[in-house]
């Protein structure tokens, strides 16, 4: 069956959801200049819409909220929207450790008062960030009515996002993505992804606190899992395709490790 031609791949990269791995997968599919990373507000405000009207650009990815790419006259339904969601407990823990180690002046400044996981988890700039990204509301508007924000996020996820990946089910997600897109099925290695089991080193009370504070993200994460399950059911020979992908990844990882050992000894 011929795959329908699409205009642009648009990946909403929510922080600490395996996006660093996925953006490398995107970059490995296209030549330089065919993909555009957008990771700062100035680039979004000045260049975002222009990228959609540039024929050479095939993929756009970055830390932008949903409405950022429906400015101007962009018909977003013509493009392929994608994102990854992660268990909010694991995501908050991962983001906390990442922020502690950051050398960015802005991050260093706000982390001065957020040196414990409990304080970081309760920070308004951290609450239900996945729901906020997909809703497109700014922090102030989102926190005025989080439930309304979730309703918007759920509607956006169902209506506009063609593919929803789950961090803890990365290979399953990639099996579906490779089946849906006209991409080469290249193997990959996960980068910059802390094991989701790291949350087990945190005491039960703290994990419950994070879940309670991010209850909307948990709802969205559960919805994402349901939507991924639906895609899997519609994917012919899914188990076989997943097995082949994992085998290729295993061989590729072993080859890369051998190369690293060889060059470290040189």
N, C-alpha and C positions, 0 to 999 in steps of 0.2 A: 504494500500500500504506500502511495506517495505521501510524504509528509508535507503538510501545508507550509508554504513559505511565510516566514514572519519577519517583521521589520526590525525590531530591536529586542534584545534580551535586557531586561531591567531587573537588577538584583538589589533588593533592599537589605543591606547588611546591618543587622542589629548587632551591637557589640557583644562579643563573647558567645557567639552561637555557631562556631565553626566557620564563620564567614571568611576567615583568612585562608582556610583550605579551599573553600569553594571559589574564591576570587582567583586563586592560582589555577584552578581547573578552567575557569573562563579564559584567563590569559593564555592558557595552553591550547585553546581552541582557535584563537584568532591571532592575526599578525599585529604588530605594534601599530597603533593608530586606528585600529578597528575596535578597540575597547577603550573606554574612558573611566578612570577611577575618580570619584568625587568624594573627598573627605574633609572639606571645609566649607563653611557657610558662604564665604565670598564667591567660591566657584559655583555653588548652587545658584546664588542670586544673579551672577553675571553670565554664566555660560550654560546653565542646565538646558533651557529650552532650545538653544542653538544646536546642541548635540543631537537633538531629535530630528533636526532638519538637515543634518549632514549625512549624506548617503553612505560615506565610507564607514561611519560608526555603526558597528553591529551589536555592541554590548555596552551597557552603562551600569556601574555598580558603586556603592558607597554608603556612608552613614547619613542617608537622607530620609526624612519622613515621607509618608505617602503623598500628601498634597504637593510636595515640592516638584513632582514631575507631572502635575496636571495644570501647571500654569500656562497661560497663553492659549494656544489653540491645539494642544496636543490631544489626540484621540487615543487615550491610553488603552482602550480595548483592542486596538490594532497591534499592540505589542505584547510581549510575553513577560509578565510580572512574576517574580520569584522571591522567596525569602526562606530563611531557616528559623525555626523556633527551638527553644531549649527549656528543659525543666528549670523553672525559675530559681529553685534552691541552688542547683549546680551553677547556674548562670551568675547569680549574685556572688557566690563564693569565688568563682573564677574572676569576676570583675573586680572584686575586693583585692585579691592578691595582685592582679595586674595593675591596679591603680596604685597600690603601695610601692610597686617597683618602677612606676613611671618616672621619666625624667622631664616630662613636660611641665613648665612653670605653673600653668593653670591648675593642673592636676595636683601637683605638689602642694599648692596653696590650699585647695579645698580639702585635701586629705589630712591636713594638720589637725582638724577637729574630728576626723573620722578614722581614728587609729584602731578601733575595734570593729569586728564584723557586725556586732549588734548595732553600733552607731551608724555604720555604713548602710546596713540593710534598712534602717529607719529614715534615712536621708530622703527628702522629697525628690531630689534629682535622680533617685535610683528606683523609686516605687513603680512597679508595673510598667517598666520601660518598653517591654515588647508590645504591650497593648497600646502604649502611647505612640510608638513608631508607626504602627499599622493604622491607628486612628488619624494620625497627622496633627493632633492637637498639641499646642505648646504646653509646657509644664503647668503654667498658671491656669489655663483653661481646662486642662485635663483634671487637675486636682480640685477644681470647683465642683465637678460632677463626674467622678471616675466611672460610675455605672453607665452614664451616657456615652462616655469615651469608649467603653467596652462595646456598647451596641454599634457604634460607628466602626470600630475595628473589626467586629465580627462580620458586619455587612461588607466592608472592604475586602476582607479575606475571602469571603465566599464569592463575591461578584467579580473582583478584578484580578486576584492572584491565581494564575494558571497552575502553578506548582508550589507546594509547600513542603519543605524538607524539615526533618527532625534531627537535631544534633545527635541524640542517642541512637538514632537509626540511620546513620549516615549512608551506609552501603545500600540499604533499602531505598533511601531517598535518591541516591545516585542511579540506581537501577531504573527507577521510574523516569528520572530526568533524561538519562541516556536513551530511553525508549521513546520519549516524547519529542526530543529535539534532534535536528539534523546534525548532530555532533559526532566526531570520531570518539569511539569508546576507549579513550586512553586511560591507563591505570594512574593512580595518584597515591600520595602519601599525606597523611593528616599533619598539618602544621599548626603550632600555636594553640593546640586544643588540650586543655587540662582534662584528665579523666573524670567523667561524671561521678565516679565512685569517691572522688575527693570529698564529696559532701558527707561521706560516712565518718570522716575524722572530726566532724563538728558534732557537738552534743545535741541530743534529741530536742531539747527545749529551744535551742537556737534555730534548728531546722524548722520547727513548728512556727517560730516567730517569723521567719522569712516567708514561709508558705502563707501565713495569715496576712502579712503585709503585702504580699504579691498574689493575692487570691484571684485577681483578674488575669494576670499572666498565666496562672495555673489553668484557668478556664480556657484561655486562648490556646495554650499548649495542648490541652486535651482535645480541643476542636481540631488543631493541626494534626494530631495523631489520627483522628477520625477521617479527616480529608485525605491523609496519606494512605490509610487503609483502603479508601474508596479507589484511589488511583492504582493501588496494587492489584485490586480485584479486576481492574480493567486492563491490566498489562498481561498480554499473552506470554505464557511460559516464564512467568516471573521468577520462580525458584531456580530454574535453569540459568536464566540471565544473571541472577544475583550470584550464583555459584561460579559462573565463568568470570564475572567481574572480580570477585574475591580472590580467585586463583591468579588472575593477572596481577592484581595488587600485591599478592604474596610474592610472586616472582620478581616484580618490579622493586619492591622494598628490599628483598634480598640482594638484588643487583646493586642498588644504591648503597646499601651497607657495605658490600664488598669494595665498592669504589672508594668509599670514605676511609675504610681501614687501610687500603692500599696507599692512598695519598697521605694519610696521617703518619704512616711508617716511612714515607719517602724523605 
